[in-house]
Structures are given as structure tokens and as C-alpha cells.
Amino acid sequence: MKEVPLASRGTQTLHTVGLIALAVLMLLFWHHRWLLPVKMFVVLAHELGHALAALLTGGSVLEVSFGTDQGGWARTQGGNAFIILNAGYLGSTLTGLALLRLGRTPRASRIGLSAIALLLVGVAVFLMSWLSMAQVYAVLMAAAFLLLGRFAGAGLQRFVLRALGMFSVLYALWDIADDVFTPAGSPMSDAAALAQLTYVPSCCWGVTWIALSVGLVVLFRRRLL
């Protein structure tokens, strides 16, 4: 086994502790309005998961959007409904894991910020209604990522990506529990739609998504932290 230099080990431990502290802060201030822009980013990742699944299964995407109430939608046509419905929450988790991975090195962080900015611009231009709140948000976020990738230091670039990655994973788990297991859960949730499609209760889909999300984090934790 390759020996990790002491300095690198210490830096990695510091980053891990920082991410854990950040996760605790996010949970403590979960309902605070300053987290809303970040939540909207994760909602967009969720809807893009549906959109990508539709494209990969032979369908098309008509529109992707979301609101300040953290509700979003992906209007798709054709494709495999079962796969499309499963791709939302799992898409949020996979997005979080990808961001955590990109944030491990300065070079990957710079490339990742630019790639996210280009993706947001593409989504805003081709999949969102013109001058809608969602489109304006996507363009502003793209500009922010481009500025970070161009002018920010490597430490800040890595922190932003890893913070977003951690939040994406946490939000996916939180949103699954909120939609599926609380009395106020949405009757229009992905789990409810899957229950209608498969006759398997929505709670079973919620448990499955949580188990898969946690399993992915555990499986890849050494490559992420």
C-alpha cells in the first residue's frame, strides 16, 4: 500500500473535519433562508436527473424548472417512466458525490466549476422558459461559477464544490424522508408516482432510495473525503 505523506494526511483530515462541521451547520440552519439558493441548485440537479434519464431511455425533455418553494418539475415525453421516476433523488445523490470528487484537487475543481457553468447556461437556454425565475437563477449561478473558476483561489474553489456536494447528498436524504415519511409529504412526489406505476407502496421506494444513497456514500467514501 502506498504511504500517504504526513502533510497530505493532515490536510485531508482537516478537510474531512471541515466538511463534517459544515454538515452539522447545514442541519442546524436547515430552514434558514440563506440556504435557499443552494437548495435550489440541488432541486435543479434532481430535475436534471429526470431529464437525463428521459434522454437515455429514448425520450425527450420539454422543460425543466423550479420555484422558490423548492418544488421543481421536468416535463418529459416518452422514455422509460420507471427509470425516469427513480432518477431524481438518486440524481441528487450522484451529483453530490461527483462534486465531492471534483473538489479533491485544484485542477479538477477549476474544470468542474467551468463545466457546471456551461451546463447551467445550456439548461437555461434550451430547457427553461425565457425570463422565468428559474432561468434567471441558472444564468446567475453560471456567472458565479465562472467567476469562481477564473478568479478564486484553489482553496475556495475546492471548498465551494465540496460544500455543494455535501449539501446535495444531505438534501437528497432529507427530501426523501420529508416527501415520503411525513404527514405533509407531497402527494405528487416521485415515490407516489412510482407507487401508482408499480403498486409498490411509496414508503418502500423511499427506503430503497435512502439505502442506495447511503450505500453509495459508504462505498466511495475513501475517494471522496
DOFIKOL-930630 format. One record per residue: residue in three letters; x, y, z of N, C-alpha, C in turn. Coordinates in steps of 0.05 Angstrom, whole numbers. Atoms other than C-alpha are relative to their C-alpha. Layout:
{atom 'Ala' {X Y Z} {X Y Z} {X Y Z}}
...
This chain:
{atom 'Met' {17 -24 0} {0 0 0} {17 25 0}}
{atom 'Lys' {-16 -24 2} {26 68 -19} {-4 17 25}}
{atom 'Glu' {0 -17 -24} {44 111 41} {-7 28 -6}}
{atom 'Val' {8 -27 4} {9 178 46} {18 18 16}}
{atom 'Pro' {-17 -18 -15} {56 235 66} {-15 12 23}}
{atom 'Leu' {12 -10 -24} {43 262 135} {-15 26 -5}}
{atom 'Ala' {13 -26 5} {28 333 110} {-26 -4 -15}}
{atom 'Ser' {24 5 16} {-22 306 59} {-22 -13 18}}
{atom 'Arg' {19 13 -18} {-54 262 113} {-13 21 18}}
{atom 'Gly' {10 -21 -18} {-61 322 159} {-19 18 -15}}
{atom 'Thr' {18 -17 16} {-91 365 104} {-26 -14 -6}}
{atom 'Gln' {24 15 6} {-140 311 85} {-18 -2 24}}
{atom 'Thr' {16 2 -24} {-162 302 157} {-13 27 6}}
{atom 'Leu' {12 -27 -5} {-172 378 164} {-23 5 -19}}
{atom 'His' {22 -4 19} {-215 379 101} {-24 -17 9}}
{atom 'Thr' {22 17 -8} {-256 320 127} {-15 11 25}}
{atom 'Val' {12 -12 -24} {-267 353 195} {-17 25 -8}}
{atom 'Gly' {14 -23 9} {-287 417 159} {-27 -7 -13}}
{atom 'Leu' {25 8 13} {-339 381 117} {-20 -10 20}}
{atom 'Ile' {18 10 -21} {-368 346 178} {-12 24 15}}
{atom 'Ala' {10 -24 -14} {-373 413 214} {-20 15 -18}}
{atom 'Leu' {18 -13 18} {-406 443 152} {-27 -15 -1}}
{atom 'Ala' {24 16 1} {-456 386 150} {-17 5 25}}
{atom 'Val' {14 -6 -25} {-474 399 223} {-14 27 -1}}
{atom 'Leu' {11 -27 3} {-484 473 209} {-24 0 -19}}
{atom 'Met' {23 1 18} {-529 457 150} {-25 -12 13}}
{atom 'Leu' {22 12 -14} {-572 413 193} {-12 19 21}}
{atom 'Leu' {10 -19 -20} {-577 465 248} {-15 23 -12}}
{atom 'Phe' {13 -23 12} {-597 520 200} {-15 -8 -26}}
{atom 'Trp' {12 12 24} {-635 476 151} {-22 17 -12}}
{atom 'His' {23 -16 10} {-696 522 146} {6 29 -3}}
{atom 'His' {-7 -28 2} {-658 587 144} {0 9 -30}}
{atom 'Arg' {3 -9 28} {-669 629 81} {27 3 -15}}
{atom 'Trp' {-26 -3 14} {-594 637 67} {8 -26 -14}}
{atom 'Leu' {-6 25 14} {-593 564 46} {-17 -4 -25}}
{atom 'Leu' {18 4 23} {-648 574 -6} {14 -1 -27}}
{atom 'Pro' {-14 2 27} {-601 589 -66} {13 -27 -4}}
{atom 'Val' {-13 26 2} {-563 525 -50} {-20 -22 -4}}
{atom 'Lys' {21 20 3} {-627 485 -42} {-10 -1 -29}}
{atom 'Met' {10 -1 28} {-650 509 -110} {19 -13 -19}}
{atom 'Phe' {-20 14 16} {-585 484 -140} {-4 -30 1}}
{atom 'Val' {4 29 -3} {-599 415 -112} {-26 -9 -13}}
{atom 'Val' {25 6 14} {-671 417 -136} {4 -2 -30}}
{atom 'Leu' {-6 1 28} {-645 432 -205} {14 -26 -7}}
{atom 'Ala' {-14 25 5} {-598 373 -200} {-19 -24 -1}}
{atom 'His' {20 20 -1} {-657 330 -181} {-16 -2 -26}}
{atom 'Glu' {15 -1 25} {-697 352 -242} {16 -8 -24}}
{atom 'Leu' {-17 7 22} {-638 344 -288} {5 -30 0}}
{atom 'Gly' {-2 29 -1} {-633 272 -263} {-23 -13 -16}}
{atom 'His' {23 9 15} {-703 261 -290} {4 4 -30}}
{atom 'Ala' {-4 -8 28} {-686 297 -355} {20 -19 -13}}
{atom 'Leu' {-20 17 12} {-623 256 -367} {-10 -28 -3}}
{atom 'Ala' {11 27 2} {-659 191 -353} {-19 -2 -24}}
{atom 'Ala' {18 0 23} {-712 210 -404} {15 -1 -26}}
{atom 'Leu' {-16 0 24} {-659 224 -457} {13 -27 -4}}
{atom 'Leu' {-14 25 2} {-621 160 -442} {-19 -24 -6}}
{atom 'Thr' {19 22 6} {-684 118 -449} {-17 6 -24}}
{atom 'Gly' {13 -5 25} {-705 147 -515} {-22 21 0}}
{atom 'Gly' {20 -21 -1} {-749 204 -492} {11 27 -7}}
{atom 'Ser' {-9 -28 5} {-745 279 -498} {-7 17 24}}
{atom 'Val' {5 -18 -22} {-745 337 -449} {-12 25 -11}}
{atom 'Leu' {14 -24 9} {-795 393 -458} {7 25 16}}
{atom 'Glu' {-6 -23 -18} {-779 437 -398} {11 -10 27}}
{atom 'Val' {-9 4 -27} {-741 438 -333} {-3 26 15}}
{atom 'Ser' {4 -25 -15} {-759 488 -279} {-4 -6 30}}
{atom 'Phe' {4 3 -29} {-768 500 -204} {-9 27 11}}
{atom 'Gly' {9 -25 -12} {-795 552 -156} {14 4 27}}
{atom 'Thr' {-12 -7 -26} {-774 586 -91} {-11 -17 22}}
{atom 'Asp' {10 18 -21} {-817 536 -53} {14 -27 0}}
{atom 'Gln' {-17 24 3} {-765 483 -72} {-14 -22 -15}}
{atom 'Gly' {13 19 17} {-814 448 -117} {11 3 -28}}
{atom 'Gly' {-10 -1 27} {-789 430 -186} {-14 -19 -18}}
{atom 'Trp' {12 19 18} {-811 394 -248} {17 -3 -25}}
{atom 'Ala' {-12 5 26} {-783 362 -310} {-21 -12 -18}}
{atom 'Arg' {20 9 19} {-833 356 -367} {14 -16 -22}}
{atom 'Thr' {-13 17 19} {-812 297 -408} {-21 -14 -17}}
{atom 'Gln' {17 14 19} {-841 258 -466} {13 -26 -8}}
{atom 'Gly' {-11 25 8} {-831 185 -479} {21 -10 21}}
{atom 'Gly' {-20 11 -18} {-775 145 -447} {-12 -20 19}}
{atom 'Asn' {8 20 -19} {-779 93 -392} {-9 14 26}}
{atom 'Ala' {10 -14 -24} {-824 121 -336} {12 -10 26}}
{atom 'Phe' {-11 11 -25} {-797 74 -283} {28 11 5}}
{atom 'Ile' {-27 -10 -3} {-725 95 -295} {0 30 5}}
{atom 'Ile' {1 -29 -3} {-743 169 -302} {-8 8 29}}
{atom 'Leu' {9 -6 -27} {-780 169 -235} {21 -6 21}}
{atom 'Asn' {-21 8 -19} {-722 135 -200} {24 19 -1}}
{atom 'Ala' {-24 -14 5} {-671 183 -228} {2 27 14}}
{atom 'Gly' {0 -27 -13} {-690 246 -188} {17 0 25}}
{atom 'Tyr' {-15 0 -26} {-667 232 -117} {27 -12 -3}}
{atom 'Leu' {-26 12 4} {-612 186 -140} {18 19 -16}}
{atom 'Gly' {-16 -20 15} {-590 241 -188} {12 20 19}}
{atom 'Ser' {-10 -19 -20} {-584 289 -129} {24 -12 15}}
{atom 'Thr' {-22 13 -15} {-541 239 -91} {25 -3 -18}}
{atom 'Leu' {-23 3 18} {-496 224 -151} {13 26 -7}}
{atom 'Thr' {-12 -27 4} {-488 298 -165} {17 8 24}}
{atom 'Gly' {-16 -7 -24} {-465 308 -93} {26 -15 1}}
{atom 'Leu' {-25 16 -1} {-415 251 -98} {20 10 -22}}
{atom 'Ala' {-17 -10 21} {-389 278 -164} {14 27 8}}
{atom 'Leu' {-11 -26 -9} {-379 348 -134} {21 -4 22}}
{atom 'Leu' {-20 6 -20} {-343 319 -74} {25 -11 -12}}
{atom 'Arg' {-24 11 14} {-297 281 -121} {15 21 -14}}
{atom 'Leu' {-13 -22 15} {-283 342 -164} {15 18 19}}
{atom 'Gly' {-12 -18 -18} {-266 382 -103} {25 -11 14}}
{atom 'Arg' {-24 11 -13} {-208 337 -83} {26 13 -9}}
{atom 'Thr' {-25 -12 11} {-156 371 -128} {-6 27 -12}}
{atom 'Pro' {5 -27 12} {-147 443 -152} {-6 -1 -29}}
{atom 'Arg' {4 1 28} {-144 425 -225} {-29 -10 -6}}
{atom 'Ala' {27 10 4} {-208 383 -222} {-21 20 9}}
{atom 'Ser' {19 -20 -10} {-242 438 -183} {-4 22 -21}}
{atom 'Arg' {3 -20 21} {-227 490 -237} {-16 -10 -24}}
{atom 'Ile' {15 12 22} {-251 444 -292} {-29 -4 7}}
{atom 'Gly' {27 5 -8} {-312 425 -252} {-17 25 1}}
{atom 'Leu' {15 -26 -2} {-333 498 -239} {-8 9 -28}}
{atom 'Ser' {5 -9 27} {-327 514 -313} {-21 -18 -13}}
{atom 'Ala' {19 19 12} {-365 451 -334} {-29 5 11}}
{atom 'Ile' {26 -5 -12} {-422 466 -285} {-12 26 -12}}
{atom 'Ala' {9 -26 11} {-426 538 -311} {-11 -4 -28}}
{atom 'Leu' {9 5 27} {-432 514 -383} {-26 -17 -1}}
{atom 'Leu' {24 16 -1} {-484 462 -364} {-24 17 8}}
{atom 'Leu' {22 -18 -9} {-526 515 -328} {-9 18 -23}}
{atom 'Val' {7 -17 23} {-523 561 -389} {-16 -16 -20}}
{atom 'Gly' {14 16 19} {-544 504 -434} {-29 -6 9}}
{atom 'Val' {27 6 -11} {-602 485 -389} {-18 25 -1}}
{atom 'Ala' {16 -25 0} {-624 558 -383} {-10 7 -28}}
{atom 'Val' {6 -9 27} {-623 570 -458} {-20 -20 -13}}
{atom 'Phe' {15 20 16} {-653 504 -483} {-24 -13 15}}
{atom 'Leu' {21 16 -15} {-697 476 -427} {-17 17 19}}
{atom 'Met' {16 -17 -19} {-725 536 -388} {-15 22 -15}}
{atom 'Ser' {16 -22 12} {-778 588 -403} {15 26 3}}
{atom 'Trp' {-15 -25 1} {-749 655 -422} {-9 20 21}}
{atom 'Leu' {4 -20 -21} {-742 706 -366} {-15 -11 25}}
{atom 'Ser' {12 11 -24} {-771 657 -315} {20 2 23}}
{atom 'Met' {-18 -1 -23} {-744 657 -245} {22 -21 -1}}
{atom 'Ala' {-19 22 2} {-711 590 -257} {23 7 -19}}
{atom 'Gln' {-20 -7 20} {-675 616 -319} {19 21 10}}
{atom 'Val' {-17 -21 -11} {-650 679 -285} {19 -12 21}}
{atom 'Tyr' {-17 13 -20} {-625 637 -227} {23 -16 -13}}
{atom 'Ala' {-20 17 13} {-589 588 -273} {22 17 -12}}
{atom 'Val' {-20 -17 12} {-554 645 -310} {17 13 21}}
{atom 'Leu' {-16 -13 -21} {-533 680 -246} {19 -20 13}}
{atom 'Met' {-17 20 -12} {-506 615 -217} {23 -7 -19}}
{atom 'Ala' {-21 5 20} {-468 602 -282} {21 21 1}}
{atom 'Ala' {-19 -22 -2} {-436 670 -277} {16 -2 26}}
{atom 'Ala' {-14 3 -25} {-418 657 -204} {21 -22 -2}}
{atom 'Phe' {-19 22 3} {-385 591 -222} {23 8 -18}}
{atom 'Leu' {-21 -9 18} {-347 622 -279} {20 19 14}}
{atom 'Leu' {-17 -19 -15} {-321 678 -234} {17 -15 20}}
{atom 'Leu' {-15 16 -19} {-301 627 -181} {23 -15 -14}}
{atom 'Gly' {-21 15 14} {-264 585 -232} {22 17 -11}}
{atom 'Arg' {-20 -17 12} {-228 645 -261} {16 15 21}}
{atom 'Phe' {-13 -19 -18} {-211 689 -201} {5 -11 28}}
{atom 'Ala' {-3 10 -28} {-218 649 -136} {24 -17 3}}
{atom 'Gly' {-23 17 -6} {-161 614 -102} {-8 -29 0}}
{atom 'Ala' {5 29 2} {-155 539 -105} {-15 -10 25}}
{atom 'Gly' {14 8 -25} {-177 532 -32} {-29 6 0}}
{atom 'Leu' {28 -7 1} {-242 569 -42} {-15 -16 -22}}
{atom 'Gln' {12 16 21} {-256 532 -107} {-7 -28 10}}
{atom 'Arg' {4 27 -10} {-248 465 -73} {-22 0 22}}
{atom 'Phe' {19 -1 -21} {-289 487 -13} {-28 3 -11}}
{atom 'Val' {27 -4 12} {-348 511 -56} {-10 -27 -11}}
{atom 'Leu' {9 25 12} {-351 446 -95} {-6 -21 21}}
{atom 'Arg' {4 20 -20} {-344 402 -34} {-24 6 18}}
{atom 'Ala' {23 -8 -16} {-395 442 6} {-26 -6 -15}}
{atom 'Leu' {24 6 16} {-445 437 -51} {-4 -30 -2}}
{atom 'Gly' {2 30 1} {-430 362 -56} {-12 -11 25}}
{atom 'Met' {11 9 -26} {-442 351 18} {-29 7 2}}
{atom 'Phe' {27 -9 -2} {-505 392 15} {-19 -16 -18}}
{atom 'Ser' {16 15 19} {-531 354 -46} {-7 -28 12}}
{atom 'Val' {5 26 -12} {-524 287 -10} {-19 3 23}}
{atom 'Leu' {17 -4 -23} {-555 313 54} {-29 7 -8}}
{atom 'Tyr' {26 -9 8} {-612 347 18} {-16 -23 -13}}
{atom 'Ala' {14 22 12} {-629 285 -22} {-12 -18 21}}
{atom 'Leu' {10 17 -22} {-635 244 42} {-23 14 15}}
{atom 'Trp' {20 -15 -15} {-675 299 77} {-26 1 -16}}
{atom 'Asp' {24 -4 17} {-722 309 18} {-15 -26 -4}}
{atom 'Ile' {13 26 2} {-736 235 10} {-17 -5 25}}
{atom 'Ala' {14 4 -25} {-755 230 84} {-24 18 2}}
{atom 'Asp' {22 -19 -3} {-797 293 81} {-23 -6 -19}}
{atom 'Asp' {21 6 20} {-835 273 17} {-14 -26 6}}
{atom 'Val' {11 27 -1} {-846 201 35} {-11 -7 28}}
{atom 'Phe' {6 10 -27} {-849 193 111} {-13 20 19}}
{atom 'Thr' {13 -20 -17} {-881 257 138} {-29 3 -9}}
{atom 'Pro' {28 -4 7} {-956 271 141} {-4 22 -21}}
{atom 'Ala' {2 -22 19} {-944 334 100} {14 -6 -27}}
{atom 'Gly' {-15 8 24} {-907 295 46} {-17 5 -25}}
{atom 'Ser' {14 -8 25} {-924 313 -26} {-14 -24 -12}}
{atom 'Pro' {15 22 14} {-979 270 -58} {9 -3 -30}}
{atom 'Met' {-9 0 28} {-945 287 -125} {30 -8 -1}}
{atom 'Ser' {-29 6 -1} {-876 261 -104} {7 -23 -19}}
{atom 'Asp' {-9 22 17} {-835 213 -145} {-8 -27 11}}
{atom 'Ala' {8 26 -13} {-849 158 -94} {-29 -6 -4}}
{atom 'Ala' {29 4 5} {-924 169 -101} {-5 -9 -29}}
{atom 'Ala' {4 7 29} {-919 166 -177} {9 -29 -5}}
{atom 'Leu' {-10 27 4} {-878 102 -173} {-19 -20 13}}
{atom 'Ala' {19 18 -13} {-929 72 -125} {-24 -5 -19}}
{atom 'Gln' {21 4 19} {-983 84 -177} {8 -17 -24}}
{atom 'Leu' {-10 15 23} {-939 55 -232} {4 -29 6}}
{atom 'Thr' {-9 27 -6} {-915 -7 -196} {-17 -15 21}}
{atom 'Tyr' {17 11 -22} {-967 -18 -139} {17 -8 24}}
{atom 'Val' {-17 3 -24} {-909 -18 -90} {-2 25 16}}
{atom 'Pro' {5 -24 -17} {-922 29 -31} {23 20 -2}}
{atom 'Ser' {-21 -21 2} {-885 96 -34} {21 -2 21}}
{atom 'Cys' {-20 2 -22} {-851 83 33} {22 -20 -8}}
{atom 'Cys' {-20 20 9} {-816 23 1} {21 14 -19}}
{atom 'Trp' {-18 -15 18} {-787 69 -53} {17 19 16}}
{atom 'Gly' {-15 -18 -17} {-766 119 0} {23 -15 14}}
{atom 'Val' {-20 16 -13} {-729 65 39} {22 -9 -19}}
{atom 'Thr' {-19 9 21} {-697 39 -25} {19 23 -7}}
{atom 'Trp' {-17 -22 8} {-671 108 -45} {19 8 22}}
{atom 'Ile' {-17 -7 -22} {-644 123 24} {22 -20 3}}
{atom 'Ala' {-20 22 -2} {-609 55 27} {21 2 -22}}
{atom 'Leu' {-18 -3 22} {-579 65 -42} {19 24 4}}
{atom 'Ser' {-16 -25 -4} {-556 136 -26} {21 -4 21}}
{atom 'Val' {-19 5 -22} {-524 116 40} {21 -20 -9}}
{atom 'Gly' {-19 20 10} {-493 55 7} {21 11 -19}}
{atom 'Leu' {-19 -12 19} {-461 97 -48} {20 17 16}}
{atom 'Val' {-18 -16 -16} {-432 145 4} {21 -17 14}}
{atom 'Val' {-18 18 -15} {-403 88 45} {20 -13 -20}}
{atom 'Leu' {-17 14 19} {-376 52 -17} {22 17 -10}}
{atom 'Phe' {-19 -17 13} {-340 113 -45} {13 20 20}}
{atom 'Arg' {-9 -21 -19} {-323 150 20} {30 5 -1}}
{atom 'Arg' {-29 -4 1} {-248 139 13} {9 16 -24}}
{atom 'Arg' {-7 -15 24} {-248 170 -56} {-11 28 1}}
{atom 'Leu' {13 -25 -2} {-289 229 -33} {10 19 21}}
{atom 'Leu' {-8 -16 -23} {-263 253 34} {30 3 2}}
